[in-house]
């Protein structure tokens, strides 16, 4: 079998990954803010599972840490907006 060399443009790859992560964060932000109309004023115990569901759906099955989950749930409960940021 012939050996082949694969050249990877690290800069281009990094840019593509960053764009994908930003799109996922934007999609998550939109979807989580979509919960506000229905869950504003509701108990946190009712809001948290919905956030986890949305998070898993828009992150390919990923999970959210409890402090972030609580923070987002409190914002939604208060009728505020949440923002998912990339690092």
Secondary structure, DSSP 8 states (H G I E B T S, - for coil): ---------HHHHHHHHHHHHHHHHHHHHHHHHTTHHHHTTS-HHHHHHHHHHHHHHHTTS----HHHHHHHHHHHHTT--------
